[in-house]
Amino acid sequence: MAASTPSLMLQGTGSHVGKSLLVAGLCRAYRNRGIEVRPFKAQNMSNNAAVSESGAEIGRAQALQARAAGVAPTSDMNPVLLKPESETGAQVVIQGKVSGRADARAYHKLKPTLMPAVLESFERLAIDADLVLVEGAGSPAEINLRDGDIANMGFALSASVPVLLVGDIERGGVIASLVGTYALLEDRERALIKGAIVNKFFGDVSLFDDALPVIEEALGAPCLGVVPYFTQAHFLPAEDAVDLDGACTHLVSEGRRTIRITVPRLSRIANFDDLDPLRAEPDVDLTIIEPGRALPGNADLVLLPGSKATRADLAYLRAQGWDIDIAAHIRRGGSLLGLCGGYQMLGKIVADPAGIEGEAGASEGLGYLDVTTQLAGEKRLQAVIGREFESGEEVHGYEMHMGVTDGPDRARPLLELAYGAEGARSDDGKVAGSYVHGIFAADGFRHAYLNRIANRRRSGVLWEARVDETLNALANHLENALDLGQLMEIARGR
């Protein structure tokens, strides 16, 4: 029964302190010890999402954690997912299915009604587990969000789960953040704090020894470890678009770069982990262009990524002048690829008569593909496998989109999937679009696609194997920094 399943929750002193990565690494470490472990995050806010085998939508971080645990992702691992569509509103996904839209104030009122679904998912997930590792969201010290909380202490109290507090030393002020967070908690919440972890340490860990007693005295709980910075983290899918801030243009530095890929950073960019396998190629220079900058004139490929609000991002793209840069790119003979929302933008019209993604209406597309899109009907959520028509190479990935795209250029599909033809290409093959996320994770297809842009030698990068190698390295990293036996004892003490 869930009530007796050992469980442990990692809450952070703030966002981006490394909770997702720690849970993923611990999932793999415990799995390597033969323990059936499951990840859980009650509430996530991210436009980087994944689709389960059953067609449920969850946060990308929980899908990665499930992979680390050696199990298929399910909606119970992330029962509430918020997907921002504007500065104040988001699509609300409950137990894997779209429930509706809400602005910040409306969602604050909705939250308390979601706790039964959250606990139901947690209890169902725990039945087959020896250990459930729970990730918090943001910080429990955000007292303005405490009423009706389902993401941090509200959940921990309801499910009686012990909590470890995680601080990020890379940002500076880690002692104050840990002690300050604890000070802002209520007494009953403090009682759940069973230890602290200091994350992302650079240099000689022993230099932090004098700080440990200060933290332990303030929290009344032990500091369970100082985790050195994990330098290979960039090989794993990122959760939030903020992780793109200041990102390097590639993942590896060796080799002579011959293929230049440009990606405009849309305001509601989604599923940007599509880019990771491309960035890993030693001969690819992939640049994410920030607002206010022109798309470079020397690109071989302009890639339009997914978007949570296609029409809004079309307007954003034009406001940046990127449509003019793309037109010049096409005149120079460059290639253009759109994925999901980017695919919709490449057509002639994107219509949203019911206001599914925002204000009802229609927008003129970029017009490089003779197709039109209407946002209507049920959201398409499914894992897919197939092959590329031109190369015959296998592809795999998932679809996650609203609407239907059709038109003459659909007669030249990009992919052949189990259900039929998918995507579209221009007559000269220079412009293409697809709804399938994750296709560049297929090594053969990735090489074939890049080889058409520039004649190249196959790099030998095996993307899926690299992800698993990185998860194993992360597990070993945490084995060396933390006492996993001690963490398990804390989990059993719930």
C-alpha positions as CSV (number, residue, x, y, z in Angstrom):
1,M,0.0,0.0,0.0
2,A,1.1,3.6,-0.7
3,A,0.9,4.5,3.0
4,S,3.8,2.2,3.8
5,T,5.9,2.7,0.7
6,P,9.2,4.4,1.5
7,S,9.1,7.9,0.0
8,L,11.4,10.9,0.1
9,M,10.7,14.5,-1.2
10,L,13.4,16.9,-2.5
11,Q,12.3,20.5,-2.1
12,G,14.4,23.4,-3.2
13,T,15.3,26.8,-1.8
14,G,14.2,28.1,-5.2
15,S,13.8,27.1,-8.8
16,H,16.6,25.6,-10.8
17,V,18.6,24.4,-7.8
18,G,19.0,21.0,-9.4
19,K,16.1,19.0,-8.0
20,S,15.1,17.4,-11.3
21,L,18.6,16.2,-11.9
22,L,19.1,14.9,-8.4
23,V,15.9,12.9,-8.6
24,A,16.9,11.5,-12.0
25,G,20.4,10.5,-10.7
26,L,18.9,9.0,-7.5
27,C,16.4,7.0,-9.6
28,R,19.2,5.5,-11.7
29,A,21.4,4.9,-8.6
30,Y,18.7,3.0,-6.7
31,R,17.7,1.1,-9.8
32,N,21.3,0.0,-10.2
33,R,21.0,-1.3,-6.6
34,G,18.0,-3.4,-7.7
35,I,15.3,-1.2,-6.1
36,E,12.0,-0.5,-7.8
37,V,11.9,3.3,-7.7
38,R,9.4,5.7,-9.2
39,P,9.6,9.5,-9.7
40,F,6.8,11.8,-8.8
41,K,6.1,15.5,-9.1
42,A,2.7,16.7,-8.1
43,Q,2.7,19.9,-10.1
44,N,5.1,20.9,-12.9
45,M,5.1,24.1,-15.0
46,S,6.9,23.6,-18.3
47,N,6.4,23.6,-22.0
48,N,9.0,20.9,-22.4
49,A,6.7,17.9,-22.2
50,A,6.6,14.2,-23.1
51,V,4.0,11.7,-24.2
52,S,3.5,8.3,-22.4
53,E,2.8,5.1,-24.3
54,S,-0.9,5.5,-23.3
55,G,-1.1,9.0,-24.8
56,A,-0.8,10.9,-21.6
57,E,1.1,14.2,-21.3
58,I,3.7,14.8,-18.5
59,G,6.7,17.0,-17.9
60,R,9.9,16.1,-19.8
61,A,11.8,15.9,-16.5
62,Q,9.5,13.2,-15.2
63,A,9.9,11.2,-18.4
64,L,13.7,11.4,-18.0
65,Q,13.4,10.3,-14.4
66,A,11.2,7.4,-15.4
67,R,13.9,6.4,-17.9
68,A,16.5,6.6,-15.2
69,A,14.3,4.3,-13.1
70,G,14.0,1.9,-15.9
71,V,10.3,2.1,-16.3
72,A,7.9,3.6,-18.8
73,P,6.6,7.1,-18.0
74,T,2.9,7.4,-16.8
75,S,0.6,10.3,-16.1
76,D,0.7,9.4,-12.4
77,M,4.3,10.6,-12.2
78,N,3.2,14.2,-12.9
79,P,-0.6,14.5,-12.3
80,V,-0.7,18.3,-12.7
81,L,1.2,20.0,-15.6
82,L,0.9,23.7,-16.4
83,K,1.9,24.7,-19.9
84,P,2.3,28.6,-20.1
85,E,0.6,30.1,-23.1
86,S,1.0,33.8,-22.1
87,E,2.6,35.8,-19.4
88,T,-0.4,35.2,-17.1
89,G,-2.2,32.1,-18.4
90,A,-1.5,28.4,-19.0
91,Q,-3.0,25.2,-20.3
92,V,-3.9,22.9,-17.4
93,V,-3.2,19.2,-17.9
94,I,-4.7,16.9,-15.2
95,Q,-3.5,13.2,-15.1
96,G,-2.2,13.4,-18.6
97,K,-5.2,15.1,-20.3
98,V,-6.0,18.7,-21.1
99,S,-8.5,20.0,-18.6
100,G,-8.7,23.7,-19.7
101,R,-7.0,27.0,-19.4
102,A,-6.5,29.3,-16.4
103,D,-4.8,32.5,-15.6
104,A,-2.7,32.7,-12.4
105,R,-5.5,33.9,-10.2
106,A,-8.0,31.3,-11.4
107,Y,-5.4,28.5,-11.0
108,H,-4.7,29.7,-7.4
109,K,-8.4,29.1,-6.7
110,L,-8.4,25.8,-8.6
111,K,-5.4,24.3,-6.8
112,P,-7.1,23.0,-3.6
113,T,-9.5,21.0,-5.8
114,L,-6.6,19.1,-7.4
115,M,-5.2,17.5,-4.2
116,P,-7.5,14.4,-4.5
117,A,-6.2,13.7,-8.0
118,V,-2.6,14.3,-6.9
119,L,-2.9,11.9,-3.9
120,E,-4.7,9.3,-6.1
121,S,-1.8,9.3,-8.6
122,F,0.8,9.2,-5.8
123,E,-0.9,6.2,-4.1
124,R,-1.3,4.4,-7.4
125,L,2.3,4.9,-8.3
126,A,3.5,3.8,-4.9
127,I,1.8,0.4,-5.1
128,D,4.4,-1.2,-7.3
129,A,7.4,0.7,-5.9
130,D,10.0,0.0,-3.2
131,L,10.8,3.7,-3.1
132,V,9.1,6.9,-4.5
133,L,11.3,9.9,-5.0
134,V,9.2,13.1,-5.0
135,E,10.3,16.4,-6.6
136,G,9.0,19.7,-5.3
137,A,8.4,22.8,-7.4
138,G,10.0,26.2,-6.9
139,S,10.3,26.8,-3.2
140,P,8.2,26.0,-0.1
141,A,9.1,29.4,1.2
142,E,6.8,31.2,-1.3
143,I,4.3,32.0,1.5
144,N,2.1,33.9,-1.0
145,L,1.4,30.6,-2.7
146,R,1.0,28.5,0.5
147,D,-2.8,28.4,0.5
148,G,-4.0,25.3,-1.3
149,D,-0.4,24.2,-2.1
150,I,-0.1,20.9,-3.8
151,A,3.5,21.1,-5.0
152,N,5.6,21.4,-1.9
153,M,4.7,21.3,1.8
154,G,1.0,21.0,1.1
155,F,1.6,17.7,-0.6
156,A,4.3,16.5,1.9
157,L,1.9,17.1,4.8
158,S,-1.0,15.4,3.1
159,A,1.0,12.3,2.2
160,S,3.3,12.4,5.3
161,V,6.5,12.3,3.2
162,P,9.8,13.3,4.8
163,V,11.6,16.2,3.1
164,L,15.2,17.0,2.1
165,L,15.9,20.7,1.5
166,V,18.2,21.4,-1.5
167,G,20.3,24.5,-1.9
168,D,22.3,25.7,-4.9
169,I,25.8,26.9,-3.9
170,E,26.6,28.0,-7.5
171,R,24.3,31.0,-7.1
172,G,25.9,32.1,-3.8
173,G,24.2,32.6,-0.5
174,V,23.4,28.9,-0.1
175,I,23.6,29.1,3.7
176,A,21.2,32.0,3.9
177,S,18.8,30.3,1.4
178,L,18.7,27.1,3.4
179,V,18.3,28.8,6.8
180,G,15.9,31.4,5.4
181,T,13.7,28.8,3.8
182,Y,13.5,26.9,7.0
183,A,12.7,30.0,9.0
184,L,9.7,30.8,6.8
185,L,8.1,27.4,7.3
186,E,5.4,26.6,9.8
187,D,6.3,24.4,12.7
188,R,4.5,21.3,11.3
189,E,6.3,21.8,8.0
190,R,9.7,22.1,9.7
191,A,9.0,18.8,11.4
192,L,9.1,17.1,8.0
193,I,12.6,18.5,7.2
194,K,15.0,15.6,7.8
195,G,18.1,16.9,6.2
196,A,19.7,19.3,3.6
197,I,21.8,18.8,0.5
198,V,24.1,21.4,-0.9
199,N,24.2,21.1,-4.7
200,K,26.5,22.3,-7.6
201,F,29.7,22.8,-5.6
202,F,32.9,23.8,-7.6
203,G,36.3,23.0,-6.2
204,D,37.5,21.4,-3.0
205,V,34.4,20.3,-1.1
206,S,36.3,20.3,2.2
207,L,36.3,24.1,2.1
208,F,32.6,23.9,3.0
209,D,33.2,21.9,6.2
210,D,33.0,24.9,8.5
211,A,29.5,25.8,7.1
212,L,27.9,22.4,7.8
213,P,27.4,22.9,11.6
214,V,25.8,26.3,11.0
215,I,23.3,24.7,8.6
216,E,22.6,21.7,10.8
217,E,22.1,23.8,13.9
218,A,19.6,26.1,12.1
219,L,17.7,23.3,10.6
220,G,17.9,20.8,13.5
221,A,18.7,18.2,10.9
222,P,21.9,16.9,9.3
223,C,23.5,18.1,6.1
224,L,23.5,14.9,4.1
225,G,26.0,15.8,1.5
226,V,27.7,18.4,-0.7
227,V,27.3,17.4,-4.3
228,P,29.9,18.6,-6.7
229,Y,28.8,20.2,-10.0
230,F,27.9,17.6,-12.6
231,T,29.6,18.8,-15.8
232,Q,27.8,16.3,-18.1
233,A,24.3,17.7,-17.2
234,H,24.0,19.3,-20.6
235,F,23.7,15.9,-22.2
236,L,20.4,15.4,-20.6
237,P,17.1,17.1,-21.7
238,A,16.5,20.4,-19.9
239,E,13.1,21.1,-18.3
240,D,12.6,24.8,-18.7
241,A,13.3,27.4,-21.4
242,V,15.3,29.3,-18.8
243,D,18.0,26.6,-19.3
244,L,18.5,28.1,-22.7
245,D,19.7,31.3,-21.2
246,G,23.4,31.7,-22.1
247,A,23.5,28.2,-23.4
248,C,26.5,27.3,-25.5
249,T,25.8,26.7,-29.2
250,H,26.9,23.1,-29.1
251,L,27.6,20.2,-26.6
252,V,31.0,19.1,-27.8
253,S,34.0,21.1,-28.9
254,E,36.1,18.7,-30.9
255,G,36.0,18.5,-34.6
256,R,35.6,20.9,-37.5
257,R,32.2,22.5,-37.7
258,T,30.7,22.6,-41.1
259,I,27.0,22.7,-40.7
260,R,25.4,25.9,-39.3
261,I,21.9,25.6,-37.8
262,T,20.0,28.7,-36.6
263,V,17.1,28.5,-34.2
264,P,15.1,31.6,-33.4
265,R,14.1,31.6,-29.7
266,L,10.3,31.9,-29.7
267,S,8.6,33.5,-26.8
268,R,6.7,30.3,-26.1
269,I,9.3,27.8,-27.3
270,A,8.3,24.2,-26.5
271,N,9.9,20.8,-26.6
272,F,13.3,22.4,-27.3
273,D,15.0,19.1,-26.4
274,D,14.4,18.3,-30.0
275,L,17.6,20.3,-30.6
276,D,19.9,18.3,-28.2
277,P,20.9,15.5,-30.6
278,L,21.9,18.1,-33.2
279,R,23.9,20.1,-30.8
280,A,25.8,16.9,-29.9
281,E,27.2,16.5,-33.4
282,P,30.8,17.5,-33.6
283,D,30.4,19.1,-37.0
284,V,27.2,21.1,-36.2
285,D,27.2,24.6,-34.9
286,L,23.7,25.2,-33.6
287,T,22.9,28.7,-32.5
288,I,19.8,29.8,-30.5
289,I,19.1,33.4,-31.5
290,E,17.9,35.6,-28.7
291,P,15.3,38.4,-29.3
292,G,16.7,41.6,-30.7
293,R,19.3,39.8,-32.8
294,A,19.1,39.1,-36.5
295,L,19.3,35.5,-37.8
296,P,22.8,35.1,-39.2
297,G,23.3,35.1,-42.9
298,N,25.6,32.1,-43.1
299,A,23.2,29.5,-41.8
300,D,22.7,26.3,-43.7
301,L,19.4,25.5,-41.9
302,V,16.9,27.6,-40.1
303,L,14.9,25.4,-37.7
304,L,11.6,26.7,-36.3
305,P,11.0,24.8,-33.0
306,G,7.7,23.9,-31.3
307,S,5.6,26.6,-29.7
308,K,2.8,26.6,-27.1
309,A,1.1,29.5,-28.8
310,T,1.6,29.3,-32.6
311,R,-0.2,32.5,-33.7
312,A,1.3,34.5,-30.9
313,D,4.8,33.3,-31.7
314,L,4.2,34.0,-35.4
315,A,3.5,37.6,-34.4
316,Y,6.6,37.6,-32.2
317,L,8.7,36.2,-35.0
318,R,7.6,39.0,-37.3
319,A,8.1,41.6,-34.5
320,Q,11.7,40.5,-34.3
321,G,12.2,40.9,-38.1
322,W,13.0,37.2,-38.3
323,D,10.6,36.7,-41.2
324,I,12.7,39.0,-43.3
325,D,15.8,37.1,-42.3
326,I,14.2,33.8,-43.2
327,A,13.2,35.2,-46.6
328,A,16.8,36.2,-47.3
329,H,17.9,32.7,-46.1
330,I,15.6,31.1,-48.6
331,R,16.8,33.3,-51.4
332,R,20.4,32.2,-50.7
333,G,19.3,28.6,-51.1
334,G,19.2,27.7,-47.4
335,S,17.1,24.9,-45.9
336,L,14.1,25.5,-43.6
337,L,12.5,23.0,-41.2
338,G,9.6,23.5,-38.9
339,L,8.7,21.1,-36.0
340,C,5.1,21.1,-34.6
341,G,4.3,24.8,-34.1
342,G,7.1,25.7,-36.4
343,Y,5.6,23.4,-39.0
344,Q,2.2,25.3,-38.7
345,M,4.0,28.6,-39.1
346,L,5.5,27.5,-42.5
347,G,2.0,27.2,-44.0
348,K,-0.3,29.8,-45.5
349,I,-2.8,30.2,-42.7
350,V,-3.0,29.3,-39.0
351,A,-6.7,29.5,-37.9
352,D,-7.9,29.3,-34.3
353,P,-11.7,29.9,-34.6
354,A,-12.5,28.7,-31.1
355,G,-9.6,30.6,-29.4
356,I,-7.9,27.4,-28.2
357,E,-4.5,29.0,-27.9
358,G,-5.6,32.6,-27.2
359,E,-7.8,35.1,-28.9
360,A,-9.9,33.6,-31.7
361,G,-9.0,34.4,-35.2
362,A,-6.6,33.5,-38.0
363,S,-3.0,34.5,-38.9
364,E,-1.2,34.6,-42.1
365,G,1.6,32.0,-42.1
366,L,5.1,32.4,-43.6
367,G,3.9,30.7,-46.8
368,Y,6.8,28.5,-47.5
369,L,4.6,25.4,-47.6
370,D,1.3,25.1,-49.4
371,V,-0.7,23.9,-46.3
372,T,-3.1,25.5,-43.9
373,T,-3.7,24.7,-40.2
374,Q,-6.9,24.8,-38.2
375,L,-6.6,24.5,-34.4
376,A,-9.6,22.4,-33.4
377,G,-10.6,19.1,-32.0
378,E,-8.8,16.9,-29.5
379,K,-5.2,17.3,-28.7
380,R,-3.2,14.7,-30.5
381,L,-0.9,12.8,-28.0
382,Q,0.8,9.7,-29.2
383,A,4.2,8.0,-29.5
384,V,5.1,7.2,-33.1
385,I,7.6,5.1,-35.1
386,G,8.2,5.0,-38.8
387,R,10.7,6.0,-41.4
388,E,11.7,9.0,-43.5
389,F,10.6,8.8,-47.1
390,E,13.7,10.2,-48.7
391,S,16.4,8.1,-46.8
392,G,14.3,5.2,-45.6
393,E,15.9,5.7,-42.2
394,E,13.9,4.8,-39.1
395,V,12.5,7.5,-36.9
396,H,10.8,7.5,-33.5
397,G,9.2,10.2,-31.4
398,Y,5.9,11.6,-30.3
399,E,3.1,14.0,-31.5
400,M,1.7,16.6,-29.1
401,H,-0.4,19.2,-30.9
402,M,-3.8,20.8,-31.4
403,G,-5.2,21.1,-34.9
404,V,-5.0,19.6,-38.4
405,T,-2.7,20.6,-41.2
406,D,-3.6,19.9,-44.8
407,G,-2.9,21.1,-48.3
408,P,-1.1,20.2,-51.6
409,D,2.4,19.9,-50.1
410,R,1.1,17.1,-47.9
411,A,1.3,15.0,-51.1
412,R,5.1,15.2,-50.4
413,P,5.2,13.9,-46.8
414,L,8.4,13.9,-44.8
415,L,7.7,10.7,-42.8
416,E,5.8,7.5,-43.2
417,L,4.3,6.4,-39.9
418,A,2.2,3.5,-38.8
419,Y,-1.0,5.5,-39.4
420,G,0.2,6.9,-42.8
421,A,2.0,9.8,-44.3
422,E,3.1,12.7,-42.0
423,G,4.5,16.2,-42.6
424,A,5.0,18.1,-45.8
425,R,7.8,19.2,-48.1
426,S,8.2,21.9,-50.8
427,D,8.6,21.0,-54.4
428,D,12.4,21.6,-54.2
429,G,12.8,19.8,-50.9
430,K,14.4,22.8,-49.2
431,V,11.5,23.4,-46.9
432,A,9.9,20.7,-44.7
433,G,7.6,20.4,-41.7
434,S,6.6,17.7,-39.3
435,Y,4.5,17.3,-36.2
436,V,6.9,14.6,-34.7
437,H,9.1,15.6,-31.8
438,G,12.2,13.7,-31.1
439,I,13.0,12.6,-34.6
440,F,16.7,13.7,-34.4
441,A,17.3,11.3,-31.6
442,A,17.3,8.6,-34.3
443,D,21.0,8.4,-35.3
444,G,20.5,7.1,-38.8
445,F,17.9,9.7,-39.7
446,R,19.9,12.5,-38.1
447,H,23.0,11.6,-40.2
448,A,21.0,11.3,-43.4
449,Y,19.3,14.7,-42.9
450,L,22.5,16.5,-42.1
451,N,24.3,14.7,-45.0
452,R,21.9,16.3,-47.4
453,I,22.8,19.7,-46.1
454,A,26.6,19.1,-46.3
455,N,28.4,16.0,-47.3
456,R,29.8,14.6,-44.1
457,R,31.3,11.6,-42.4
458,R,29.0,9.9,-40.0
459,S,30.1,11.1,-36.5
460,G,29.4,7.9,-34.5
461,V,27.3,9.9,-32.0
462,L,24.8,7.4,-30.5
463,W,22.3,9.8,-28.9
464,E,20.1,7.4,-26.9
465,A,23.2,5.5,-25.6
466,R,24.8,8.8,-24.6
467,V,21.7,9.7,-22.5
468,D,21.9,6.4,-20.6
469,E,25.7,6.7,-20.2
470,T,25.1,10.1,-18.7
471,L,22.5,8.9,-16.3
472,N,24.9,6.2,-15.1
473,A,27.6,8.7,-14.7
474,L,25.2,10.9,-12.7
475,A,24.2,7.9,-10.5
476,N,27.9,7.3,-9.7
477,H,28.4,11.0,-9.1
478,L,25.6,10.9,-6.4
479,E,26.8,7.6,-5.0
480,N,30.1,9.3,-4.2
481,A,28.5,12.4,-2.8
482,L,25.6,11.1,-0.8
483,D,24.9,8.1,1.5
484,L,22.1,6.4,-0.3
485,G,21.6,4.0,2.6
486,Q,21.0,6.9,4.9
487,L,18.5,8.4,2.4
488,M,16.6,5.2,2.2
489,E,16.4,5.0,6.0
490,I,14.9,8.5,6.1
491,A,12.4,7.4,3.4
492,R,11.4,4.4,5.4
493,G,10.8,6.6,8.5
494,R,7.8,8.3,6.9
